[in-house]
Amino acid sequence: MVKVLDLRFQGAERVIASFLLDSGEGPVLVETGPESCYPRLVEALRAEGVAPEEVRHVFVTHIHLDHAGAAWRLAELGATVYVHPRGAPHLVDPSRLLASAERIYGDQLRALWGEVRGIPEERVRPLADGEVVALGGLEVQAVETPGHASHHHAYRVGDLVFTGDVAGVRIAPGPVLPPTPPPDIHLESWYASLDRLLSLRPKALYLTHFGAYEDVEAHLQGLKGVLEAWAGWVLHRLKEGLSEEEMVRRFEAYWHEGLRGAGVDEAGMRLYALADPPFMNLQGLVRYWRKHHPEALEG
Protein backbone atom coordinates (compact mmCIF):
# COMPACT_ATOMS: atom_id res chain seq x y z
CA MET A 1 0.00 0.00 0.00
CA VAL A 2 1.26 3.49 -0.90
CA LYS A 3 0.97 6.43 1.47
CA VAL A 4 0.98 9.81 -0.26
CA LEU A 5 2.80 12.32 1.96
CA ASP A 6 1.88 15.95 1.24
CA LEU A 7 4.99 18.07 1.84
CA ARG A 8 2.98 21.31 1.87
CA PHE A 9 5.49 23.22 -0.21
CA GLN A 10 5.36 26.95 0.57
CA GLY A 11 2.43 26.23 2.87
CA ALA A 12 0.27 24.92 0.02
CA GLU A 13 -1.35 21.50 -0.17
CA ARG A 14 -1.15 19.20 -3.21
CA VAL A 15 2.00 20.65 -4.79
CA ILE A 16 4.82 18.21 -3.89
CA ALA A 17 4.40 14.60 -2.74
CA SER A 18 6.67 11.97 -1.30
CA PHE A 19 5.55 8.33 -1.35
CA LEU A 20 5.95 5.88 1.50
CA LEU A 21 5.96 2.13 0.86
CA ASP A 22 6.47 -0.79 3.19
CA SER A 23 8.94 -3.57 2.47
CA GLY A 24 10.52 -6.58 4.11
CA GLU A 25 13.48 -4.28 4.78
CA GLY A 26 11.50 -1.51 6.40
CA PRO A 27 9.95 1.70 5.07
CA VAL A 28 10.90 2.86 1.55
CA LEU A 29 10.58 6.41 0.25
CA VAL A 30 10.10 7.50 -3.35
CA GLU A 31 11.02 11.20 -3.74
CA THR A 32 12.17 13.34 -0.81
CA GLY A 33 10.95 16.77 -1.87
CA PRO A 34 13.13 19.84 -1.25
CA GLU A 35 15.15 20.28 1.92
CA SER A 36 12.94 23.27 2.78
CA CYS A 37 10.12 20.72 3.31
CA TYR A 38 12.20 18.27 5.35
CA PRO A 39 10.56 19.18 8.70
CA ARG A 40 7.18 18.49 7.11
CA LEU A 41 8.47 15.19 5.65
CA VAL A 42 9.59 14.11 9.13
CA GLU A 43 6.19 15.11 10.55
CA ALA A 44 4.36 13.16 7.82
CA LEU A 45 6.55 10.08 8.36
CA ARG A 46 5.96 10.18 12.11
CA ALA A 47 2.20 10.44 11.50
CA GLU A 48 2.54 7.07 9.73
CA GLY A 49 4.50 5.62 12.63
CA VAL A 50 7.88 5.91 10.88
CA ALA A 51 10.96 7.59 12.32
CA PRO A 52 13.15 9.17 9.59
CA GLU A 53 16.14 7.04 10.60
CA GLU A 54 14.10 3.91 9.86
CA VAL A 55 14.01 4.80 6.15
CA ARG A 56 16.93 2.85 4.67
CA HIS A 57 16.03 3.06 0.97
CA VAL A 58 15.22 6.27 -0.93
CA PHE A 59 14.44 6.39 -4.67
CA VAL A 60 14.57 9.73 -6.49
CA THR A 61 13.28 10.03 -10.04
CA HIS A 62 15.78 12.76 -10.88
CA ILE A 63 17.98 15.29 -9.09
CA HIS A 64 15.93 18.48 -9.43
CA LEU A 65 15.61 20.10 -6.02
CA ASP A 66 11.85 19.66 -5.71
CA HIS A 67 12.35 15.89 -6.04
CA ALA A 68 15.69 15.11 -4.40
CA GLY A 69 16.74 18.21 -2.44
CA ALA A 70 16.29 16.50 0.94
CA ALA A 71 17.96 13.22 -0.08
CA TRP A 72 21.16 14.19 1.74
CA ARG A 73 19.23 14.47 5.00
CA LEU A 74 18.07 10.84 4.80
CA ALA A 75 21.49 9.67 3.60
CA GLU A 76 22.96 11.34 6.70
CA LEU A 77 20.72 9.06 8.75
CA GLY A 78 22.01 5.99 6.89
CA ALA A 79 19.70 5.63 3.88
CA THR A 80 20.89 4.49 0.46
CA VAL A 81 19.74 6.84 -2.32
CA TYR A 82 18.91 5.25 -5.70
CA VAL A 83 19.14 7.43 -8.80
CA HIS A 84 19.84 7.47 -12.55
CA PRO A 85 23.58 7.06 -13.31
CA ARG A 86 23.76 10.53 -14.89
CA GLY A 87 22.27 12.06 -11.76
CA ALA A 88 24.48 10.24 -9.25
CA PRO A 89 27.58 12.48 -9.54
CA HIS A 90 25.43 15.56 -8.86
CA LEU A 91 24.09 14.08 -5.63
CA VAL A 92 27.68 13.47 -4.50
CA ASP A 93 28.83 16.95 -5.59
CA PRO A 94 25.85 19.28 -6.10
CA SER A 95 27.91 22.37 -7.02
CA ARG A 96 26.89 22.40 -10.70
CA LEU A 97 23.27 21.68 -9.83
CA LEU A 98 23.25 24.60 -7.38
CA ALA A 99 24.95 26.94 -9.86
CA SER A 100 22.25 26.11 -12.41
CA ALA A 101 19.49 26.64 -9.84
CA GLU A 102 20.99 29.97 -8.76
CA ARG A 103 20.82 31.26 -12.33
CA ILE A 104 17.07 30.59 -12.30
CA TYR A 105 16.09 31.46 -8.72
CA GLY A 106 18.75 33.96 -7.61
CA ASP A 107 18.42 35.04 -3.99
CA GLN A 108 15.16 33.04 -3.66
CA LEU A 109 17.01 29.72 -3.90
CA ARG A 110 17.40 29.07 -0.16
CA ALA A 111 13.87 30.21 0.72
CA LEU A 112 12.33 27.92 -1.92
CA TRP A 113 14.51 24.84 -1.74
CA GLY A 114 16.47 24.99 1.52
CA GLU A 115 20.03 23.77 2.03
CA VAL A 116 21.70 21.27 -0.29
CA ARG A 117 24.73 19.20 0.67
CA GLY A 118 26.63 16.42 -1.03
CA ILE A 119 25.96 12.77 -0.23
CA PRO A 120 28.86 10.37 0.46
CA GLU A 121 29.49 8.30 -2.64
CA GLU A 122 28.95 5.02 -0.80
CA ARG A 123 25.38 6.10 0.04
CA VAL A 124 24.46 6.75 -3.63
CA ARG A 125 23.42 3.77 -5.76
CA PRO A 126 23.08 4.35 -9.53
CA LEU A 127 20.50 2.14 -11.22
CA ALA A 128 20.62 0.96 -14.83
CA ASP A 129 17.52 0.95 -17.01
CA GLY A 130 15.39 -2.05 -16.09
CA GLU A 131 17.37 -2.86 -12.95
CA VAL A 132 15.31 -4.27 -10.10
CA VAL A 133 15.99 -3.61 -6.43
CA ALA A 134 14.56 -6.41 -4.27
CA LEU A 135 13.69 -5.29 -0.76
CA GLY A 136 12.12 -8.24 0.98
CA GLY A 137 8.79 -8.75 -0.76
CA LEU A 138 8.96 -5.40 -2.56
CA GLU A 139 10.56 -5.07 -6.00
CA VAL A 140 11.33 -1.64 -7.43
CA GLN A 141 12.28 -1.45 -11.11
CA ALA A 142 14.02 1.54 -12.65
CA VAL A 143 12.51 2.62 -15.99
CA GLU A 144 14.60 5.12 -17.93
CA THR A 145 12.25 7.91 -19.05
CA PRO A 146 14.10 10.94 -20.46
CA GLY A 147 12.44 14.00 -21.94
CA HIS A 148 11.93 16.24 -18.93
CA ALA A 149 15.47 15.45 -17.84
CA SER A 150 18.17 13.29 -19.40
CA HIS A 151 18.76 11.65 -16.01
CA HIS A 152 15.15 10.61 -15.31
CA HIS A 153 13.81 7.30 -14.01
CA ALA A 154 10.25 6.30 -13.33
CA TYR A 155 9.93 3.48 -10.81
CA ARG A 156 7.67 0.48 -11.35
CA VAL A 157 6.36 -1.36 -8.31
CA GLY A 158 3.98 -4.12 -9.36
CA ASP A 159 1.26 -2.47 -11.44
CA LEU A 160 2.00 1.03 -10.11
CA VAL A 161 4.44 3.54 -11.60
CA PHE A 162 5.98 6.49 -9.76
CA THR A 163 6.52 8.95 -12.56
CA GLY A 164 8.49 11.92 -11.26
CA ASP A 165 7.94 14.63 -13.87
CA VAL A 166 7.77 12.57 -17.07
CA ALA A 167 4.00 12.05 -16.66
CA GLY A 168 3.45 15.73 -15.99
CA VAL A 169 1.82 17.86 -13.32
CA ARG A 170 -1.82 17.33 -12.46
CA ILE A 171 -3.56 18.86 -9.49
CA ALA A 172 -7.05 17.42 -9.26
CA PRO A 173 -9.55 18.30 -10.59
CA GLY A 174 -7.42 20.15 -13.14
CA PRO A 175 -5.75 18.88 -16.33
CA VAL A 176 -2.29 17.42 -16.80
CA LEU A 177 0.40 19.91 -17.87
CA PRO A 178 4.03 19.30 -18.87
CA PRO A 179 6.87 20.69 -16.74
CA THR A 180 9.34 21.97 -19.36
CA PRO A 181 12.10 23.89 -17.52
CA PRO A 182 15.61 24.26 -18.93
CA PRO A 183 18.08 22.77 -19.60
CA ASP A 184 17.20 19.19 -20.63
CA ILE A 185 13.85 19.31 -22.44
CA HIS A 186 13.86 16.97 -25.43
CA LEU A 187 10.45 16.35 -26.93
CA GLU A 188 11.25 13.32 -29.09
CA SER A 189 12.65 11.52 -26.03
CA TRP A 190 9.65 12.58 -23.97
CA TYR A 191 7.14 11.21 -26.49
CA ALA A 192 9.04 7.91 -26.52
CA SER A 193 8.98 7.83 -22.71
CA LEU A 194 5.21 8.34 -22.69
CA ASP A 195 4.84 5.44 -25.12
CA ARG A 196 7.01 3.34 -22.83
CA LEU A 197 4.87 4.15 -19.79
CA LEU A 198 1.76 3.20 -21.75
CA SER A 199 3.35 -0.12 -22.75
CA LEU A 200 3.79 -1.01 -19.06
CA ARG A 201 -0.01 -0.97 -18.72
CA PRO A 202 0.05 0.33 -15.14
CA LYS A 203 -3.02 0.42 -12.98
CA ALA A 204 -2.10 3.85 -11.61
CA LEU A 205 0.42 6.65 -12.06
CA TYR A 206 1.79 8.33 -8.95
CA LEU A 207 2.79 11.91 -9.77
CA THR A 208 5.13 13.89 -7.55
CA HIS A 209 2.95 16.88 -8.52
CA PHE A 210 0.46 15.52 -7.34
CA GLY A 211 -1.01 12.18 -6.32
CA ALA A 212 -2.41 9.01 -7.89
CA TYR A 213 -4.40 8.74 -11.15
CA GLU A 214 -5.94 5.63 -12.67
CA ASP A 215 -7.06 7.05 -16.06
CA VAL A 216 -3.62 6.17 -17.36
CA GLU A 217 -4.14 6.22 -21.13
CA ALA A 218 -6.24 9.40 -21.16
CA HIS A 219 -3.73 11.07 -18.85
CA LEU A 220 -0.67 10.24 -20.95
CA GLN A 221 -2.37 11.08 -24.25
CA GLY A 222 -3.58 14.35 -22.76
CA LEU A 223 -0.05 15.22 -21.68
CA LYS A 224 1.32 14.50 -25.16
CA GLY A 225 -1.33 16.76 -26.66
CA VAL A 226 -0.44 19.68 -24.39
CA LEU A 227 3.29 19.17 -25.01
CA GLU A 228 2.70 19.33 -28.75
CA ALA A 229 0.47 22.40 -28.42
CA TRP A 230 2.91 24.30 -26.20
CA ALA A 231 5.89 23.43 -28.39
CA GLY A 232 4.03 24.61 -31.50
CA TRP A 233 2.97 27.84 -29.79
CA VAL A 234 6.57 28.61 -28.74
CA LEU A 235 7.92 27.82 -32.22
CA HIS A 236 5.47 30.25 -33.84
CA ARG A 237 6.33 33.02 -31.36
CA LEU A 238 10.07 32.49 -31.94
CA LYS A 239 9.53 32.77 -35.70
CA GLU A 240 7.69 36.03 -35.10
CA GLY A 241 10.86 37.40 -33.49
CA LEU A 242 9.19 38.54 -30.26
CA SER A 243 11.28 39.92 -27.41
CA GLU A 244 11.79 37.64 -24.41
CA GLU A 245 9.67 39.95 -22.25
CA GLU A 246 6.79 39.90 -24.72
CA MET A 247 7.00 36.11 -25.09
CA VAL A 248 6.78 35.67 -21.32
CA ARG A 249 3.76 37.97 -21.15
CA ARG A 250 1.97 36.15 -23.96
CA PHE A 251 2.84 32.65 -22.72
CA GLU A 252 1.56 33.40 -19.23
CA ALA A 253 -1.70 34.64 -20.75
CA TYR A 254 -1.90 31.49 -22.92
CA TRP A 255 -1.18 29.31 -19.86
CA HIS A 256 -3.88 31.02 -17.78
CA GLU A 257 -6.36 30.78 -20.63
CA GLY A 258 -5.76 27.03 -20.96
CA LEU A 259 -6.31 26.38 -17.26
CA ARG A 260 -9.34 28.67 -17.11
CA GLY A 261 -10.83 26.82 -20.07
CA ALA A 262 -10.34 23.55 -18.17
CA GLY A 263 -12.32 24.93 -15.23
CA VAL A 264 -9.41 25.67 -12.88
CA ASP A 265 -10.08 28.52 -10.44
CA GLU A 266 -7.57 31.10 -9.18
CA ALA A 267 -6.64 29.00 -6.14
CA GLY A 268 -5.95 26.02 -8.41
CA MET A 269 -3.85 28.16 -10.74
CA ARG A 270 -1.68 29.19 -7.80
CA LEU A 271 -0.98 25.52 -7.05
CA TYR A 272 -0.09 24.84 -10.69
CA ALA A 273 2.20 27.88 -10.73
CA LEU A 274 4.01 26.65 -7.60
CA ALA A 275 4.46 23.16 -9.04
CA ASP A 276 5.14 24.16 -12.66
CA PRO A 277 5.99 27.88 -13.13
CA PRO A 278 4.94 29.05 -16.61
CA PHE A 279 7.99 31.27 -17.20
CA MET A 280 10.24 28.22 -16.73
CA ASN A 281 8.13 26.17 -19.12
CA LEU A 282 8.65 28.84 -21.75
CA GLN A 283 12.42 29.00 -21.13
CA GLY A 284 12.81 25.25 -21.53
CA LEU A 285 10.87 25.09 -24.79
CA VAL A 286 12.71 28.08 -26.25
CA ARG A 287 15.99 26.33 -25.45
CA TYR A 288 14.72 23.09 -27.00
CA TRP A 289 13.96 24.73 -30.36
CA ARG A 290 17.18 26.75 -30.45
CA LYS A 291 19.40 23.82 -29.46
CA HIS A 292 17.80 20.87 -31.23
CA HIS A 293 15.96 22.38 -34.20
CA PRO A 294 17.50 25.72 -35.19
CA GLU A 295 16.49 24.99 -38.79
CA ALA A 296 12.82 25.21 -37.76
CA LEU A 297 13.35 28.88 -36.77
CA GLU A 298 14.36 29.93 -40.28
CA GLY A 299 11.92 31.53 -42.66
Order of alpha helices (4+ residues) and beta strands (2+ residues): beta-beta-beta-alpha-beta-alpha-alpha-beta-alpha-alpha-alpha-beta-beta-beta-beta-beta-beta-beta-alpha-beta-beta-alpha-alpha-alpha-alpha
